[in-house]
């Protein structure tokens, strides 16, 4: 019983620590630029970057990467420096 409680606590802690890097649609950046940025900054495969870019365009935003805040912070900053709207949630 105690082992189950410890495991549940570890899972909850991991879920709380997991964050998402979200990229938002804009009327400024081209598809090719966003795709290139996701490949370079987020280490996406080309098809993954293309799919995320279409989701961003049609849905207004997309969760492009998951991880800890520390893992995502530099990616978010790099996207912002490229003029791409991004946030960590």
FENFENCOR-V747110 format. One record per residue. N is the residue number from 1. PSI is psi in whole degrees, -180 to 180 (* if undefined). OMEGA is omega as a letter, one per 40 degrees, with the letter a starting at -180 (none if undefined). NEAR is the number of other ideal C-beta (glycine too) atoms within 8 Angstrom. Layout:
N	PSI	OMEGA	NEAR
N	PSI	OMEGA	NEAR
This chain:
1	-44	i	4
2	-37	i	5
3	-41	i	6
4	-41	i	7
5	-44	i	8
6	-45	a	8
7	-45	i	8
8	-42	i	8
9	-41	i	8
10	-41	i	8
11	-45	i	8
12	-44	i	8
13	-42	i	8
14	-41	a	8
15	-39	i	7
16	-35	a	6
17	-22	a	8
18	127	i	9
19	167	i	11
20	136	i	10
21	118	a	17
22	133	i	12
23	136	a	14
24	150	i	10
25	150	i	8
26	174	a	7
27	16	a	2
28	-52	a	4
29	143	i	7
30	160	i	5
31	-48	a	7
32	-39	i	6
33	-42	i	9
34	-43	i	14
35	-49	i	12
36	-41	a	9
37	-42	i	12
38	-36	i	15
39	-48	a	12
40	-48	a	6
41	-45	a	10
42	-1	i	12
43	35	i	4
44	152	i	10
45	154	a	6
46	-43	a	8
47	-38	i	6
48	-44	i	9
49	-41	i	15
50	-44	i	9
51	-44	i	8
52	-40	a	13
53	-40	i	13
54	-39	i	8
55	-44	i	9
56	-46	a	14
57	-48	a	8
58	-28	a	6
59	-9	i	8
60	-17	i	6
61	165	i	9
62	140	i	10
63	107	a	8
64	-17	a	10
65	145	i	9
66	151	i	7
67	-169	i	8
68	162	i	8
69	-43	a	8
70	-38	i	5
71	-37	a	7
72	-22	a	14
73	-47	a	9
74	-34	i	6
75	-44	i	13
76	-46	i	12
77	-43	a	8
78	-40	i	9
79	-43	i	13
80	-40	i	10
81	-25	i	6
82	0	i	9
83	16	i	6
84	130	a	11
85	122	a	8
86	151	i	12
87	158	i	8
88	128	i	11
89	*	none	5
